[in-house]
Amino acid sequence: MAPEFPDNWTLCASSFNWAPEITAARRTAQDIVTGIADSAVKTIELEPGLLWRTFPAPQDAEVDALRDSLAARGARVSIVGASLDDFTSPTERRSLQERLDFLVPQLHAARRVGASGVRLPVGQAGTELLTLLQPLLHELDLVLYEEIQGQQSPRNPSVAPALDAIAGLADDHVRVLVDISMLMPALPVTYLEELRRGGVSAELLVRLENDWRDPATLDAVTGLLRSGKVPPHIHTLFMNLLIRFGRSDAADLQGILSLVGAFHLKFWDLDDDGGRVSQPLRDLGSLLGRKGFTGTLTSEWGGHEWLQDDPTETTRRHLALAETCLAGSAPTGRAAV
């Protein structure tokens, strides 16, 4: 008997996984996104900046065309990635009303495409804007998720006030989305290979491979960056060490789980040496099963920054692994006969 995936957990895939295909433009973005429903999964998280030419004020015709195409395949949208451009120029910041006006068309488009929520980076909106958005979120029956990821953690001074603000609102229409890039026991094997080929020293590579979670390792990364000795051609890739790759444990999430309504199951490659990919999934499944989580868990592949793997096959394999690890670790999972 194999454990069954809990009914109140929904596995999804992000259209971000197909970003290289979308930007290559050999097919239309809509064809690629609707193809996800045919080849991978029926619930899809959208990155509309890659999809709708009229974004950030998506026109009804574009939105309707995608909604109808997905519906014809029995598919639906879970969350739409919103954008909040806070500045009109390098020095001019939008007023509170202008920020609200920038977001409102995106919320209407999300509702029109059939989504249940929209997503912003944690803390970007701020309490004033969240308060102004609340009536519209209720009217449209949308959840606004604030996302924490990578090096961020609930105790981070730049994150904790935003989480406190969400808790203070006590509104189910404003929740948290956790990206498990926070929960990396080790760095991706293929990423380390890219750094090796890019000219990073053997000494630092040994430390990155064996002592990723040691604070001294991050000090070494920062020191190399400040020295100006990071090879220019891998500078952007190297910055992942400071931003996108986290060093937290699943237990660090316990205090905020009552605020969390969605997860990004971020992965970079499928080389599971030492449980690099599967262990965070198992830890998360165990934690969520004990806490009675309900919500979406979305496969999100970040490794296409340096890998040329097929996104459909990669996503399917990751979803299968995620389902097995999460269901197998969740005490609430039922046994399938």
C-alpha positions as CSV (number, residue, x, y, z in Angstrom):
1,M,0.0,0.0,0.0
2,A,1.3,3.4,-1.0
3,P,0.5,6.6,0.9
4,E,-2.1,8.8,-0.8
5,F,-1.7,12.5,-1.4
6,P,-4.0,14.4,1.0
7,D,-7.2,15.7,-0.7
8,N,-6.8,19.2,0.6
9,W,-3.3,19.6,-0.9
10,T,-3.2,20.7,-4.6
11,L,-0.1,20.0,-6.7
12,C,0.5,22.6,-9.4
13,A,3.2,23.7,-11.8
14,S,4.4,27.2,-12.5
15,S,4.5,28.5,-16.0
16,F,7.9,29.9,-15.0
17,N,9.3,26.4,-15.6
18,W,8.8,27.0,-19.3
19,A,10.4,30.5,-19.3
20,P,13.1,29.6,-21.8
21,E,10.5,28.2,-24.3
22,I,8.3,31.3,-23.9
23,T,11.2,33.7,-24.4
24,A,12.4,31.7,-27.4
25,A,9.0,32.5,-29.0
26,R,8.9,29.5,-31.4
27,R,5.4,29.0,-30.2
28,T,3.0,31.5,-28.7
29,A,3.1,31.9,-24.9
30,Q,-0.5,30.9,-24.7
31,D,0.1,27.7,-26.6
32,I,3.0,26.8,-24.3
33,V,1.0,27.5,-21.2
34,T,-2.1,25.6,-22.3
35,G,0.2,22.8,-23.4
36,I,1.2,22.4,-19.7
37,A,-2.3,21.1,-19.1
38,D,-1.9,18.5,-21.8
39,S,1.6,17.3,-20.8
40,A,2.2,17.9,-17.1
41,V,-0.6,19.0,-14.7
42,K,-4.0,20.6,-14.7
43,T,-3.5,23.3,-12.1
44,I,-1.1,26.1,-13.2
45,E,0.4,29.1,-11.6
46,L,0.9,32.0,-14.0
47,E,3.7,34.4,-14.6
48,P,1.7,37.0,-16.6
49,G,4.7,39.1,-17.5
50,L,5.8,36.2,-19.7
51,L,2.4,35.6,-21.0
52,W,0.2,38.7,-21.6
53,R,1.6,41.4,-23.9
54,T,-0.8,43.9,-22.3
55,F,0.5,43.2,-18.8
56,P,0.5,45.0,-16.2
57,A,-3.0,46.0,-17.3
58,P,-4.1,42.8,-19.1
59,Q,-6.8,43.2,-21.7
60,D,-9.9,41.1,-21.4
61,A,-9.4,39.4,-24.8
62,E,-6.0,38.1,-23.8
63,V,-7.2,36.9,-20.4
64,D,-10.4,35.3,-21.8
65,A,-8.4,33.4,-24.5
66,L,-6.2,31.8,-22.0
67,R,-9.0,31.0,-19.6
68,D,-11.1,29.4,-22.3
69,S,-8.2,27.4,-23.7
70,L,-7.4,26.0,-20.3
71,A,-11.0,25.2,-19.5
72,A,-11.3,23.3,-22.7
73,R,-8.5,21.0,-21.3
74,G,-10.1,20.7,-17.9
75,A,-7.4,22.9,-16.4
76,R,-7.4,26.0,-14.2
77,V,-5.2,28.7,-12.8
78,S,-4.2,28.7,-9.1
79,I,-2.2,31.9,-8.4
80,V,-1.1,34.8,-10.7
81,G,2.2,36.4,-10.1
82,A,1.5,40.1,-9.6
83,S,3.9,43.0,-10.2
84,L,4.2,46.2,-8.2
85,D,6.4,48.7,-9.9
86,D,7.0,51.2,-7.2
87,F,8.9,53.8,-9.3
88,T,8.0,55.8,-12.3
89,S,11.6,56.8,-12.8
90,P,14.9,56.0,-11.1
91,T,14.1,58.8,-8.5
92,E,10.3,59.1,-8.6
93,R,8.3,56.8,-6.4
94,R,4.6,56.1,-7.0
95,S,2.2,57.6,-4.6
96,L,0.0,55.2,-2.5
97,Q,-2.9,55.8,-4.9
98,E,-0.7,55.2,-7.9
99,R,0.5,51.9,-6.4
100,L,-3.1,50.9,-5.8
101,D,-4.0,51.8,-9.4
102,F,-1.1,49.8,-10.7
103,L,-2.3,46.6,-9.0
104,V,-6.0,46.8,-9.4
105,P,-6.1,45.8,-13.1
106,Q,-3.9,42.8,-12.3
107,L,-6.4,41.7,-9.6
108,H,-9.3,41.9,-12.0
109,A,-7.4,40.0,-14.6
110,A,-6.6,37.3,-12.0
111,R,-10.2,36.9,-11.1
112,R,-11.2,36.9,-14.8
113,V,-8.8,34.1,-15.6
114,G,-10.2,32.0,-12.8
115,A,-7.3,32.3,-10.3
116,S,-7.9,32.0,-6.5
117,G,-5.0,34.3,-5.6
118,V,-2.2,36.7,-6.6
119,R,1.4,36.9,-5.4
120,L,3.8,39.7,-4.4
121,P,7.2,39.7,-2.6
122,V,7.0,39.8,1.1
123,G,6.7,43.3,2.5
124,Q,6.6,45.1,-0.8
125,A,3.0,46.2,-0.5
126,G,3.1,47.5,3.0
127,T,0.3,47.7,5.5
128,E,-1.3,50.9,4.1
129,L,-1.7,49.4,0.6
130,L,-2.8,46.0,2.0
131,T,-5.5,47.8,3.9
132,L,-6.7,49.6,0.8
133,L,-6.7,46.3,-1.2
134,Q,-8.7,44.3,1.4
135,P,-12.2,45.4,0.2
136,L,-11.3,44.5,-3.4
137,L,-9.8,41.2,-2.4
138,H,-13.0,40.3,-0.6
139,E,-15.1,41.5,-3.5
140,L,-13.2,39.4,-6.0
141,D,-12.7,36.5,-3.5
142,L,-8.9,36.6,-4.1
143,V,-6.1,35.8,-1.7
144,L,-3.0,38.1,-1.8
145,Y,0.0,36.0,-1.0
146,E,3.3,37.6,0.2
147,E,6.2,35.3,-0.7
148,I,9.3,34.6,1.3
149,Q,12.2,32.7,-0.3
150,G,15.9,32.0,-0.5
151,Q,17.9,33.7,2.2
152,Q,14.8,35.2,3.8
153,S,13.4,33.6,7.0
154,P,10.7,34.4,9.5
155,R,13.2,35.8,11.9
156,N,14.9,38.0,9.3
157,P,14.6,41.7,10.4
158,S,13.5,42.6,6.9
159,V,10.8,39.9,6.9
160,A,9.4,39.7,10.4
161,P,7.6,43.1,10.4
162,A,5.8,42.1,7.2
163,L,4.7,38.8,8.7
164,D,3.5,40.6,11.8
165,A,1.5,43.0,9.6
166,I,-0.2,40.1,7.9
167,A,-1.0,38.4,11.3
168,G,-2.3,41.8,12.5
169,L,-4.8,42.0,9.6
170,A,-6.2,38.6,10.6
171,D,-7.7,38.3,7.1
172,D,-7.8,35.0,5.2
173,H,-7.5,37.0,2.0
174,V,-4.0,38.1,2.9
175,R,-1.7,35.1,3.5
176,V,1.9,34.0,3.1
177,L,3.5,31.9,0.4
178,V,6.7,30.0,1.3
179,D,9.3,29.1,-1.3
180,I,11.3,26.1,-0.2
181,S,14.4,27.5,-1.7
182,M,14.7,28.6,2.0
183,L,15.2,24.9,3.0
184,M,18.3,23.8,1.1
185,P,20.5,21.2,3.0
186,A,23.1,21.4,0.2
187,L,23.7,23.2,-3.1
188,P,22.5,21.8,-6.4
189,V,25.1,19.4,-8.0
190,T,24.8,21.0,-11.4
191,Y,25.2,24.5,-10.0
192,L,28.4,23.6,-8.3
193,E,29.6,22.2,-11.6
194,E,28.8,25.5,-13.3
195,L,30.8,27.4,-10.7
196,R,33.7,25.0,-11.2
197,R,33.7,25.5,-14.9
198,G,33.3,29.2,-14.3
199,G,36.6,29.5,-12.5
200,V,35.6,29.6,-8.8
201,S,38.5,28.4,-6.6
202,A,38.7,24.8,-5.5
203,E,39.0,26.0,-1.9
204,L,35.6,27.8,-2.0
205,L,34.0,25.0,-3.9
206,V,34.9,22.5,-1.2
207,R,33.4,24.7,1.4
208,L,30.2,25.3,-0.7
209,E,29.8,21.5,-1.3
210,N,30.4,20.4,2.2
211,D,29.5,23.2,4.5
212,W,26.7,25.2,2.8
213,R,24.8,25.9,6.0
214,D,27.9,27.0,8.0
215,P,27.7,30.8,8.5
216,A,31.4,31.0,7.7
217,T,30.6,29.8,4.2
218,L,28.4,32.8,3.5
219,D,31.2,35.0,4.9
220,A,33.6,33.5,2.4
221,V,31.1,34.1,-0.4
222,T,30.6,37.7,0.6
223,G,34.4,38.2,1.0
224,L,35.1,36.9,-2.5
225,L,32.4,39.2,-4.0
226,R,33.7,42.2,-2.2
227,S,37.2,41.4,-3.4
228,G,36.1,41.8,-7.0
229,K,37.5,38.3,-7.8
230,V,34.3,36.7,-8.9
231,P,34.8,35.9,-12.7
232,P,32.6,38.4,-14.5
233,H,30.9,35.8,-16.7
234,I,29.4,34.0,-13.7
235,H,28.7,37.1,-11.6
236,T,24.9,36.8,-11.9
237,L,25.0,33.1,-11.3
238,F,27.2,33.6,-8.2
239,M,24.7,36.0,-6.7
240,N,22.3,33.1,-6.2
241,L,24.5,32.2,-3.2
242,L,23.5,35.5,-1.5
243,I,19.9,35.7,-2.6
244,R,18.1,32.6,-4.0
245,F,19.7,29.8,-2.0
246,G,18.5,29.5,1.6
247,R,19.9,27.8,4.8
248,S,16.8,27.4,7.0
249,D,15.1,24.3,8.4
250,A,11.5,23.3,8.0
251,A,11.1,23.7,11.8
252,D,11.8,27.4,11.3
253,L,8.4,27.7,9.6
254,Q,6.4,26.3,12.5
255,G,5.6,29.7,14.0
256,I,4.1,31.1,10.8
257,L,2.2,28.1,9.4
258,S,-1.1,29.5,10.5
259,L,-0.5,32.4,8.0
260,V,0.7,30.2,5.1
261,G,-1.7,29.2,2.3
262,A,0.7,28.1,-0.4
263,F,4.2,26.8,-1.2
264,H,6.6,26.9,-4.1
265,L,8.4,23.6,-4.3
266,K,11.5,25.3,-5.7
267,F,14.0,23.0,-7.3
268,W,17.1,23.5,-9.4
269,D,17.9,20.1,-10.7
270,L,16.9,16.5,-10.0
271,D,20.2,15.2,-8.8
272,D,19.2,14.0,-5.3
273,D,22.7,13.2,-4.0
274,G,22.4,13.2,-0.2
275,G,18.7,14.1,-0.4
276,R,19.3,17.6,-1.7
277,V,16.0,17.6,-3.5
278,S,13.9,15.0,-1.6
279,Q,14.8,15.8,2.0
280,P,13.2,19.3,2.1
281,L,10.1,17.8,0.6
282,R,9.9,15.1,3.2
283,D,10.6,17.6,6.0
284,L,7.8,19.8,4.7
285,G,5.3,17.0,4.3
286,S,5.9,15.9,7.9
287,L,5.4,19.5,9.1
288,L,2.3,20.2,7.1
289,G,0.7,16.9,7.9
290,R,1.0,17.7,11.6
291,K,-0.4,21.2,11.2
292,G,-3.4,20.5,9.0
293,F,-2.3,22.6,6.1
294,T,-4.7,23.2,3.2
295,G,-3.5,24.9,0.0
296,T,-1.3,24.7,-3.1
297,L,2.1,23.3,-3.6
298,T,3.7,24.4,-6.9
299,S,6.6,22.9,-8.7
300,E,8.9,25.8,-9.7
301,W,12.1,25.1,-11.5
302,G,14.9,27.7,-11.2
303,G,17.7,25.6,-12.8
304,H,16.9,26.7,-16.4
305,E,19.2,29.6,-15.6
306,W,22.1,27.2,-16.3
307,L,20.5,24.0,-17.6
308,Q,19.1,23.2,-21.0
309,D,16.9,20.3,-19.9
310,D,13.4,19.8,-21.3
311,P,11.0,21.7,-18.9
312,T,8.0,19.4,-19.5
313,E,10.0,16.2,-18.6
314,T,11.8,17.9,-15.8
315,T,8.5,19.2,-14.3
316,R,6.8,15.9,-14.6
317,R,9.6,14.1,-12.8
318,H,9.7,16.7,-10.1
319,L,5.9,16.5,-9.5
320,A,6.2,12.7,-9.2
321,L,9.0,13.0,-6.7
322,A,7.1,15.7,-4.8
323,E,4.0,13.7,-4.6
324,T,5.8,10.6,-3.3
325,C,7.9,12.6,-0.7
326,L,5.1,14.7,0.6
327,A,2.5,12.0,0.8
328,G,4.9,9.6,2.4
329,S,5.8,12.1,5.1
330,A,2.3,13.4,5.9
331,P,0.7,11.7,8.9
332,T,-2.7,12.7,7.4
333,G,-2.1,10.8,4.2
334,R,-4.4,7.9,3.7
335,A,-3.3,4.5,2.5
336,A,-4.2,3.7,-1.1
337,V,-5.4,0.2,-1.7
